[in-house]
Amino acid sequence: MKYKLVHKTTYNYIDSIHNYQCIVCLHPISSERQNCEDFKLTIEPNPQNLYARKDYFGNTQYYFSILKPHKVLQVIATSIVEVFTPKLVVANAITCAEALNLFNTKLELKNELLQFQLPSPFIFWDEEIKLFAQTCLIPDESLYESIAKLSEKIFTEFEFNSGATTINTPLNEVLKLRKGVCQDFTHLMIACVRSLGFAARYVSGYLETLPPKGKVKLQGSDASHAWVSVYVPEMGWCEFDPTNNIISGERHIVTAYGRDYSDISPLKGIIFSSGEHKVKVEVDVIPIL
């Protein structure tokens, strides 16, 4: 599949902004699973500085600054991305207990994965989250199948509700509410995986869906989306979408990988003003092949 992605963010400020510094993380990655053929970043008003850089995780980010007064800021990221047909996934038989033993005894593997096993700014857990995870991640059962079971459990037991949470809602509250959005479900699933010693990372991107006739379109379509990548020994990083209970495929378009949302938020900036503003985000995921 080939897609044209248009991600448009508009900020309207009550007071004029005189100095704005921003990092944009909207450039889709190029990898074995997809190729970003073209990317264009349009910013109004025109920034005084704009340059690209690679972050710690290998994602392409853009830094820009606007030093002249403005009340409206618009950032449009336009991409052309080809997503390849994924290879057939054949789950191996490595159990949860065997995987943990490898993480603990193989120093090279431990060093590679440690940052994705520890708490991070949005990923933390308590005993309730750990107990929730233990209902699926059973020591003598397949790690891959256990992760799939956890994804299904979140999909089945939680309600997609965009008004129930905010980015700052604690994960233990999300667990109690049984409501949230893709970001919440992704953070919760990662917390579950890490709470038992496994490695998981946050995936940001988009999901385009073509529902069967008469069926409801999958949640997360034509919007920024998030899902989970879990490391399974001998299989590598395997991606699960708990919002829709599906394995990541050719309709999942990856923008970036990180420990959690804080590493790879679409726009992250500093303003010198009262800070009062309204924001509008519009996303189009358009198949072109």
Salt bridges, closest charged atoms under 4 A:
GLU37 OE2 - LYS2 NZ 3.22
GLU141 OE1 - LYS149 NZ 3.15
GLU157 OE2 - LYS153 NZ 2.87
GLU157 OE1 - ARG178 NH2 3.37
GLU208 OE1 - ARG251 NE 3.50
ASP222 OD2 - LYS217 NZ 2.78
GLU239 OE1 - ARG33 NH1 2.75
ASP241 OD2 - HIS225 NE2 2.92
ASP241 OD2 - HIS252 NE2 2.96
ASP263 OD2 - ARG259 NE 2.91
GLU282 OE2 - LYS8 NZ 3.99
